[in-house]
Amino acid sequence: NKCGGPGPFEDEPWGDKVKYATSLPLAKCLDPAEEVMVAFQANGAPLHPDRGYPIRLVIPGYIGGRMVKWLTRIRVIPHESHS
């Protein structure tokens, strides 16, 4: 794999199904105090395509490049993805 670690799909190599991914601890995602969000609006309006329409991740405290735009799938896996 090109990323130096396991990918999100056990049976598929990197690049075939995955162009970009990020990995977060499940506890962080489920903790309301962390405020990790799956967003479809910003300031009451639908997201603009440049900002990730129709859905994107918002992860407070993480660099913007980790906040996936154009989100198509969320997978819970037993290992960290080193993307």
Secondary structure as UniProt FT lines:
FT   TURN            2..3
FT   TURN            10..11
FT   TURN            14..16
FT   HELIX           26..30
FT   HELIX           32..34
FT   STRAND          37..39
FT   STRAND          41..42
FT   TURN            43..44
FT   STRAND          45..46
FT   HELIX           49..51
FT   TURN            52..54
FT   STRAND          56..58
FT   TURN            60..61
FT   HELIX           64..66
//
